[in-house]
Amino acid sequence: MPRVIRKVKKFIKMDFKLKCLMMEAFIFLARGRFLKLLPFAKVAPSLGEESMETEVQVNGNEKMIKDVSLAIETMSKYTFWESACLVQAIAATRMLNRRKIPTTLYLGIARDPAGKMEAHAWVRSGSHYVTGARGKQRFTVVNTFAGGMSKRGEKNEGIRRN
């Protein structure tokens, strides 16, 4: 049986909520890709509180965090556009924050063996890494964005400045 047909059958058999989450991930990956085209200074405010981190603790949302992680990872393979680490991080942050689940988006840099500068983005929620966990150890964190706790300007419990 062709691979595409197997994938379609697998999608059809999925739980309705997981199907909706997969479609939502696809939409937010598109949004993330669009935002990547804009100047970062315009995008940064939508990522959360700059130079802040959320607490590293179990927050009772583990199932949703894992489901969002799976949806982002899965759907990023099927987009018609590049959906690498920053696009995935933006999508995951938005999906979790709209559910009032706190996240920290990390931006890091490193040099490859040839000395060329590389960048990476990853998202943590509680003690779980939602996107970009592979290889994050190589990167030096240059900025963080904490989101999902409250609206800008309100007092944020559970967020600490770096």
Secondary structure, 3 states (H helix, E strand, C coil): CCHHHHHHHHHHHCCHHHHHHHHHHHHHHHHHHHHHHCCHHHHHHHHCEECEEECCCCCCCHHHHHHHHHHHHHHCCCCCCCCCHHHHHHHHHHHHHCCCCCEEEEEEEEECCCCCEEEEEEEEECCEEEECCCCHHHCEEEEEEEECCCCCCCCCCCEEEC
